[in-house]
Amino acid sequence: MAWRVASLRSSRDGVERPDSRDRDLLERLDRELGVRLFTDVKHTTTWPNPLTRCCKCNHSVHVFTETKITQTLTQRVLRSPLVDLLTGPHGVDRYTELVAPTWTQRDARATVVAVRRQTPRSVTLTLEPNQAFTGFRAGQHINLTVEIDGRRRTRPYSPASAEGAAYIELTIGHHDGGLVSTYLNRHARPGMVVGLDSVGGDFVMPAARSGQDVAAGAAPGQDVAAGAAPGRFLFVSGGSGITPVMSMLRTLRAEGADREITFIHYARTRDEACYAAELSAMAGVRVLHGYTRSGGGDLSGHFNAEHLEIAMGDPGTDTDVYVCGPPALVDAVRTHLPSAKSESFVPPVFTVPAESSGGRVAFTDTGVDIVDDGRPLLEQAEAAGLNPKSGCRMGICHSCTRRKTSGAVRNLITGAVSTTEAEDVQICVSVPVGDVDVAL
């Protein structure tokens, strides 16, 4: 029997609703909306027949979407090997997304439900993710994909929302010359659908982070003095680097954390300080602002020992420090607090070799061979007419990772040369050293 997939439609389309004595059945069927996967589509299939009774060959599988029970059934049906067989080779997502772009089981996507502009140079998006999105830890980044002029563009952004929140909040600063940030600042709108992929990053808080957790983690026999501070948090951010530490702060407050918290944020001017109103209204959090170009904040100039003294005196050894922002800010904080955990999304500075290796670069999946010209593998692949997936193009998001099957490459950020056979490499920051084969 030839398998066919019927058009996506309501169970009631084009059929007159008859009267029925089975009111319970009518009410159930009245709520049905989903995908009908048919083994044999016949015009004799009538609307009131209960499709869950599979005694007749002209009936089919229904997907229900209203209650938790039917949602679970939906997931089980759509993820079943039978449905994959019926909808091959593209898979069920290619059909369900025709009903709604976010109605996918394997592709994580989100709908923009709100857009607001806190500052003249940023846009804040509230996203409602679909069930395929599995969440993130506070401080991590998400690869966000948008379609611009017919091409999908991916960039990593750190959510500002609390870990485990129902909605994802992204605040995206406008970077001059930045393709995706410029597009979102100008064109983001409610109803827009974006892709979510590759949650990553180790800029995260420890699992044990409340005062009780700290006390419970004391060494055997070690006393925790009554009234002693259970440990403190110091968050330092600059510019758009506020988002991951804002996520950490919101997560701590959602968990009812009992540790002392100090938050320092640097912006060029008062008008460009994101989340200023929310931070000023937070009880139990000491907030200090520094405006590096206009002045007039709680702190003058850039981070230094005086700022640290004003913020919390001697941080001691019981303070967890997190800093995110431009490299100069990160370096300044780590000069005074070497144990600080840090993150920076500013592109690293690396030097492309003046001379190429002259080796053969083979993109094995497409059968394209070129001679190495010294540039990163991603740029050489694009110059050869290929269109590999990429995102940040600076070694952060890992979306350009490809399998190197033979040869050696140099990482432009670390300078390390790897000769390991069959390894994954980030082609945006890897240059060939001699002959190289890449699965692309």
Beta strands, then each sheet from edge to edge (+ up, - down):
strand 1: 9-10
strand 2: 33-34
strand 3: 109-116
strand 4: 122-129
strand 5: 141-148
strand 6: 151-157
strand 7: 168-173
strand 8: 193-200
strand 9: 232-238
strand 10: 260-267
strand 11: 285-291
strand 12: 319-324
strand 13: 341-343
strand 14: 360-363
strand 15: 368-371
strand 16: 401-411
strand 17: 417-418
strand 18: 423-426
strand 19: 430-438
sheet 1: 1+ 2-
sheet 2: 6+ 5- 8+ 3- 4+ 7-
sheet 3: 11+ 10+ 9+ 12+ 13+
sheet 4: 15+ 14- 19- 16+ 17-
sheet 5: 15+ 14- 19- 16+ 18-
end
